[in-house]
Each structure stands twice: as C-alpha cells, then as structure tokens.
Amino acid sequence: MTGKTQTSNVTNKNDPKSINSRVFIGNLNTAIVKKVDIEAIFSKYGKIVGCSVHKGYAFVQYMSERHARAAVAGENARIIAGQPLETSDQVCFVVLA
C-alpha cells in the first residue's frame, strides 16, 4: 500500500448535488483501462470522492459540479486506448475505448 487514501466506490447517490457533480465514462475497455487510470486522468480537474468501474463504463464523482464540468470539457477528444473521448454537457458523458 502506498499510503494514498483509497477513493470510494460510491457514485450512486441521488441527491441533486451529487448527480450534477458526476461524470459518466462510456465505451470503456476495462481490460486495458483500470480504476487507477481513470482516477489519474480525471483527478487533475478536482477532488474525486468516488470512482466506480463496471464492464464497459465508469463513473467519477467529484466534490462539485464545477469540477465535473471541467473534466468533461477538458477530456473532450482525448485519445485513450486508441479511441477519442466524446463528451456531452447534458449528461457529463465521456467515451473511452
């Protein structure tokens, strides 16, 4: 263990503040891209309070909506595992492959 605090796996809170500060990452190749990779990519936009990775997608939960929106804007068209990221301001949608 590196001494770094583990990020929670909880990203499913339904209160409006949590929903608006959550980023959905779709089309995720979880054979290549792991939770630690997602956290490394998205942590530069703000404090991540939760990150959950599932087969083909992930969620990143930020402390604030401002951080989530910055992540969506900042990762648009980024190439990860050979695929460009796609974002949507409507649902904070990011596509990884």
Buried (B, 14 or more C-beta within 10 A) or exposed (E): EEEEEEBEEEBEBEEEEBBBBBBBBBBBEBEEBEBEBBBEBBBEBBEBBBBBBEEEBBBBBBEBBEBBBBBBEBBBEBEBEEBEBBBEEEEBBBBBB
